[in-house]
Amino acid sequence: MKAVRYHDYGGPEVLRYEDAPIPEPGPHEVLVRVHAAGVNPADRQIRAGLRFRLEKPFAFIPGCEVSGVVEQTGSEVTGFAIGDDVYGMLGKFGGGYAEYVVEAGDKLGRKPTSLDHVHAAALPVAALTAWNALFEVGGLVAGQTVLIHAAAGGVGHLAVQLAKWRGAQVIGTASARNEAFLRDLGVDTFINYRTTAFESVARDVDVVLDAIPREADDATDVIARETMARSWAVLRDGGIQVSICAQPVPDPESARRGLRGSYAGAQPRNEILNRIAELVDEGKLRPDVGTILPLREARRAHELIQTGHTRGKIVLQVVGCGDVRGY
Ligand SMILES: NC(=O)c1ccc[n+]([C@@H]2O[C@H](COP(=O)([O-])OP(=O)(O)OC[C@H]3O[C@@H](n4cnc5c(N)ncnc54)[C@H](OP(=O)(O)O)[C@@H]3O)[C@@H](O)[C@H]2O)c1
């Protein structure tokens, strides 16, 4: 099969579009013909050697999420048959940038019927992360107010929609070029973080969600840390700051006010993926794919995600690339 792999850690130039063996499904696994693979900041961080380092020699296929069609099922797999449309997050943080991938059958979800594979591949990691952060860790309920930092990104734009669906008031931060996009998604209050201090607008917030991308460059990391430190002030007593990037630790005054901080993250869980697919098919949630590239242009995808300023998701199209336009 064709796959994008790397044999050493480094910049986007280590990514190679080359031949690789088709993986064999184990008894509990499904072989998926990948139609599209989502791109995440984690793919870049792992490629740079910042997380999950392997001993050399290795040949690693990046990619944590896919949408595709079941090609083969292991002997113990129940619930999926050859030809089923599936989507999901890959438990091994890799394997997605390829024509085929294997995944445990009980981790995959049924693809939303109203989406093509490119848009379905944009969902698993970001939607599972937003769900965990807002609802399971943040405990967001109807009538509460949530402040979402980086509301226009892969996680943020889905978090906005999930919070609105839950019945929350949503305050979202982004730069000016994303204002119309976020208002269209339903944010009640837009804050241009480049021109307005969010504390001057947001107050009595129940949940802060920090989704500001890290490790793009040193300046972004500084801004992210400062944003986290400043966010305690907008929370009402007893509120919570949830970060999908770092552990927020309340300062002494925040702790005295009963404020809490917690890290949240994506886990491959098919029951949540199936719920997300229902919300999509009911018209409550729609992924935005800002950039579609053919699989062989994974390097370009990594250069873009590295900027920390892309809108919605980047997706690599694996099947039907003749139609693909990068934009
Ligand atoms: N824990 C987990 O399981 C998990 C899962 C997914 C992602 N993550 C992490 O979460 C972070 C976000 O992921 P993502 O996929 O959403 O990233 P992304 O799509 O690359 O985020 C890009 C967005 O960030 C916005 N942004 C950048 N700096 C900002 C700032 N100072 N204030 C407000 N918005 C800002 C940009 O908006 P503008 O262009 O308007 O500036 C852009 O729309 C990454 O660090 C990723 O590694 C963790």
The ligand as an SDF file (V2000), in Angstrom:
LIG
                    3D

 48 52  0  0  0  0  0  0  0  0999 V2000
   -5.4000   16.3840   25.1480 N   0  0  0  0  0  0  0  0  0  0  0  0
   -5.8000   15.9030   23.9910 C   0  0  0  0  0  0  0  0  0  0  0  0
   -6.2460   14.7440   23.8700 O   0  0  0  0  0  0  0  0  0  0  0  0
   -5.7530   16.8070   22.7940 C   0  0  0  0  0  0  0  0  0  0  0  0
   -6.5310   16.5010   21.6610 C   0  0  0  0  0  0  0  0  0  0  0  0
   -6.5110   17.3840   20.5840 C   0  0  0  0  0  0  0  0  0  0  0  0
   -5.6840   18.5000   20.6310 C   0  0  0  0  0  0  0  0  0  0  0  0
   -4.9140   18.7240   21.7260 N   0  0  0  0  0  0  0  0  0  0  0  0
   -4.0210   19.8990   21.7820 C   0  0  0  0  0  0  0  0  0  0  0  0
   -4.8760   21.0340   21.8410 O   0  0  0  0  0  0  0  0  0  0  0  0
   -4.3170   22.1140   21.1150 C   0  0  0  0  0  0  0  0  0  0  0  0
   -5.3450   22.5920   20.0870 C   0  0  0  0  0  0  0  0  0  0  0  0
   -5.5750   21.5660   19.1490 O   0  0  0  0  0  0  0  0  0  0  0  0
   -6.3160   21.9380   17.7770 P   0  0  0  0  0  0  0  0  0  0  0  0
   -6.3410   20.7270   16.9400 O   0  0  0  0  0  0  0  0  0  0  0  0
   -7.6010   22.6500   18.0720 O   0  0  0  0  0  0  0  0  0  0  0  0
   -5.2480   22.9970   17.2080 O   0  0  0  0  0  0  0  0  0  0  0  0
   -5.3530   23.9250   15.9210 P   0  0  0  0  0  0  0  0  0  0  0  0
   -6.4930   23.5280   15.0710 O   0  0  0  0  0  0  0  0  0  0  0  0
   -3.9900   23.9640   15.3230 O   0  0  0  0  0  0  0  0  0  0  0  0
   -5.6640   25.3780   16.5650 O   0  0  0  0  0  0  0  0  0  0  0  0
   -5.5600   26.4730   15.7110 C   0  0  0  0  0  0  0  0  0  0  0  0
   -6.3740   27.6180   16.2470 C   0  0  0  0  0  0  0  0  0  0  0  0
   -5.7770   28.1820   17.4050 O   0  0  0  0  0  0  0  0  0  0  0  0
   -6.1210   29.5440   17.4500 C   0  0  0  0  0  0  0  0  0  0  0  0
   -5.1900   30.2800   18.2880 N   0  0  0  0  0  0  0  0  0  0  0  0
   -3.8340   30.2760   18.2390 C   0  0  0  0  0  0  0  0  0  0  0  0
   -3.3440   31.0530   19.2220 N   0  0  0  0  0  0  0  0  0  0  0  0
   -4.4060   31.5790   19.8980 C   0  0  0  0  0  0  0  0  0  0  0  0
   -4.5570   32.4570   21.0100 C   0  0  0  0  0  0  0  0  0  0  0  0
   -3.4930   32.9780   21.6400 N   0  0  0  0  0  0  0  0  0  0  0  0
   -5.8050   32.7340   21.4550 N   0  0  0  0  0  0  0  0  0  0  0  0
   -6.8920   32.2260   20.8310 C   0  0  0  0  0  0  0  0  0  0  0  0
   -6.8270   31.4060   19.7570 N   0  0  0  0  0  0  0  0  0  0  0  0
   -5.5840   31.0800   19.3100 C   0  0  0  0  0  0  0  0  0  0  0  0
   -6.0640   29.9970   15.9980 C   0  0  0  0  0  0  0  0  0  0  0  0
   -6.9440   31.0690   15.8140 O   0  0  0  0  0  0  0  0  0  0  0  0
   -6.4190   32.3980   15.0510 P   0  0  0  0  0  0  0  0  0  0  0  0
   -5.8740   31.9100   13.7240 O   0  0  0  0  0  0  0  0  0  0  0  0
   -7.6370   33.2270   14.9250 O   0  0  0  0  0  0  0  0  0  0  0  0
   -5.3110   32.9420   15.9150 O   0  0  0  0  0  0  0  0  0  0  0  0
   -6.4980   28.7410   15.2270 C   0  0  0  0  0  0  0  0  0  0  0  0
   -7.8190   28.8030   14.7740 O   0  0  0  0  0  0  0  0  0  0  0  0
   -3.0050   21.5810   20.5130 C   0  0  0  0  0  0  0  0  0  0  0  0
   -1.9190   21.9660   21.3430 O   0  0  0  0  0  0  0  0  0  0  0  0
   -3.1720   20.0800   20.5400 C   0  0  0  0  0  0  0  0  0  0  0  0
   -1.9460   19.4000   20.6390 O   0  0  0  0  0  0  0  0  0  0  0  0
   -4.9260   17.9180   22.8080 C   0  0  0  0  0  0  0  0  0  0  0  0
  1  2  1  0
  2  3  2  0
  2  4  1  0
  4  5  1  0
  4 48  2  0
  5  6  2  0
  6  7  1  0
  7  8  2  0
  8  9  1  0
  8 48  1  0
  9 10  1  0
  9 46  1  0
 10 11  1  0
 11 12  1  0
 11 44  1  0
 12 13  1  0
 13 14  1  0
 14 15  2  0
 14 16  1  0
 14 17  1  0
 17 18  1  0
 18 19  2  0
 18 20  1  0
 18 21  1  0
 21 22  1  0
 22 23  1  0
 23 24  1  0
 23 42  1  0
 24 25  1  0
 25 26  1  0
 25 36  1  0
 26 27  1  0
 26 35  1  0
 27 28  2  0
 28 29  1  0
 29 30  1  0
 29 35  2  0
 30 31  1  0
 30 32  2  0
 32 33  1  0
 33 34  2  0
 34 35  1  0
 36 37  1  0
 36 42  1  0
 37 38  1  0
 38 39  2  0
 38 40  1  0
 38 41  1  0
 42 43  1  0
 44 45  1  0
 44 46  1  0
 46 47  1  0
M  CHG  2   8   1  16  -1
M  END
$$$$
